[in-house]
C-alpha cells in the first residue's frame, strides 16, 4: 500500500452529532459510501444524504435493545483486513465484505453519567461495547483505516478531507490512531475506577485527557505540564498564564481555605505552599489587612485567597501589593476593575466543585497513593490534658491554629491570637527549630505573644518546646499527643499555668 489512501467508504456511528454534518456532506461530495446505524443513520438521512444501513451489510437487525448493532464479521472484517495481504482481500470478496476506509465513532458518555448521580443500571448501560471495539479495530489497522474517535478531532479531520480531496496520509492515520487509543484507554480507566470504588483492587490507574503545556516546570530548565480541567474549577478574569509554581501555590491556597468554608470573612496569603498571613474578621477588608500584617515581607509575590467576595475597599488595598494570584468566590465590579490594573496579576473566581479525596505522587520507580487529610480538629476532638482548661476564646484560637498547622509544611509550629496568624515555623528538621523560627518571626513583626496559643502538627517528644513557648508568652497549646513522654510536657504546663489539649490526630505534611 502507498502511504496515502483515497477514502471510498466510511462507517459512522456516534452518540453526539454536534459538528458531524459538515463531515458527512464532504464525504458525500467526495463520493464516499457511508454506512451507519440507528440515530446516526437517521441524522444522515435527514441531511438528504444517501446512507447504507449496517443491517443491509450484516443481514442482522439491531438486537438486545441496541446492545448489539455492529458486532459482526462483515463489519469488523471490513475494518481489520490488510489491503496488502492477498488472502485478506480474497476473503473480503468471498464473503462479500465491504472494505471500510474511515471509521467515525464516539463513545457513550460514561463519565458524565457517573457524575450526574445516575442509577447503577443507567451507568452500566453507558459502558460502550460496539463503539470501543470499532475504535480499537480501526486504530489497530491504521495502515489502511482512518479512525476518528472524538468530536474534538472533527475539525482536523474535515481540514484533511478538504485539503486532500479524500486522500489521507499514513502519518495522519497513525496520529488519529494514537488519539483513538488515548480515548479508549481513558474510557476503560474511568470504568475500572468506577467499579474499584467498592472492590478496592490494589491497582492505580490515572488518566487525564486535558493537558496544558506550561512555560516550564519548577525551574526554567524543566519542562512542565498540567493535566486536569482547570476551567471546571476556576473562571479566569485576568492576568498571565499560570506557571507550575503558581498552580502548586493555588492548590495549597484552595485546600487551606476549604477549612474556613461558610465561616466569617477569612483571608490568607501564601508563599511556597505555606500560609504567611491569615486572619478571620467581621469584614473581608479587615481580614486582608490583618493577614497582611502577619508577614508583609513574605506577602510580596504571594498567592491571596478569600472565602468571601472581595469588595472595592479590599481591592484597593490589595492593589498596593505585588502579588501573583488573587482567588475569591466572587468580586464586586469595582474590585475587578481595580485589580485588573496590574497587567500580569491573575484573578480567579473559584467555583464550588468537589475535589479529589486522595493524593498521588511519584516515589522511587513508582507512586505513592494516600487518602487526603480530610480530618479537621473540632471541639469534640479536644481532650484537656492539663489541670487548666482553655478558655472559650483560647479554644477558638487553638482550633484556628490547628487548621493552619494542618496545611503547613512539617515540622511546623503555629502561633495565633484572636484568629490571626502571628507566625509559623515551617519545614524544619526539628520541632524546636520550628518553634524558634516562629518566635523570631513574630518578634520581627512586633507581635506580642503573651496570651497567644500554639499548635504543633505532631507530638512533643520532650518538654523543651512547651518550656520555650512558655518563656515567649504562650498560654495554651494544641497537639496530637502520643509521645511516651507526654507526661513531662503536661507536668511542665501544670507547673507554669499553661493549658494543653490533645486531639489524637497527627497532621504531618511532607
C-alpha angles and dihedrals in degrees: 000000000000119000090251123058130193110228114231102163139027137190112211123186117150138162094211117048097189111130094002099109098075090052093049091049092049093049090051090048089054091051095248116161109235124210120190148158141224117324094006091053090053090047091055093045090051088057087059093246124135114250133178114222112232087229088068089058099043099032086224126107124226104279142187093038093306095311090118119041111122102022096113137115092241090059099040092039088056090053103037101043117114110231091204091054112088093200092055092048091049091051091052089057094042095053096034094242116164117229110242116205101175130037118191109184136146130188135250110268097257098160094047090050091052091046091051091063093243122169120273090251092056091046093051091051088057091063100108118221108164095039096050090047092051092049093050093046095048093044092048090054095047089138087076107011136061113216119200105186105169139040086231087073097048095097094050091047093048090050090053091050091050096046097044100033090233097325114125123189126227089242090056093046091051091050091052089049091055089050089049094053088048088056095045096046092048090049094051091046090055091050093048093048090051091055093041094061086082103023097052095206109182096245129115116213119173126179129168117174094186111080130168124190111227127212087255141318129264088316131022093255091058126081117230137194132177116214114196144070101281092172091059089062104034141030108213112215102175148348145056127315115289116252130219090261092045090056093050090051092046089052091051091047094050093048092048094048091048085074089065100043112144093008130116116296107302127182129190134187117200134193124184091353094305129101111248092175134020134159140165118211144153092266132035089232093059092041090056093044093052093042090054091049089060091074116345090174097057090041089073106106092004137139116257124202134177130190091212140041116297111231133201097269093050091046091053090055093045090050090065090062127073104233133161103217138013119197128188139146088245145346133215114246091251091049092056091049092051097044092049086064090093110068099214100035109119116224118195132184108208115220123213104251134144114261126212115276096214137057129221128193135166116257128179105314094339145026140283118220124189141160112263115254096256095158113114115189113241137184089264090059095056119104114186107226098180135066089247117071117212117250121247091259091048091050090053090050093046092055090044090053092046091057091053093043091054090060097043125095114264135279089046142160122188129198121198137168129180090359094303127119106237098179144321138206109222138194097353125158092231132034090229090057090050090051094048091048091052092049092048092048094048090048093049090058093045097248117160107226093191105120094010123131131231131218126195125193092217139018126289110249090196135021092247093098096055090045093053090044091050092055088051092055103261113155104180135033135196120197137147097245122206103130118131085230097050090119092064091059091043091051092051091051092049091050093049104039099255124142117222129188127187125209103189089227124103118208106198115171114190 
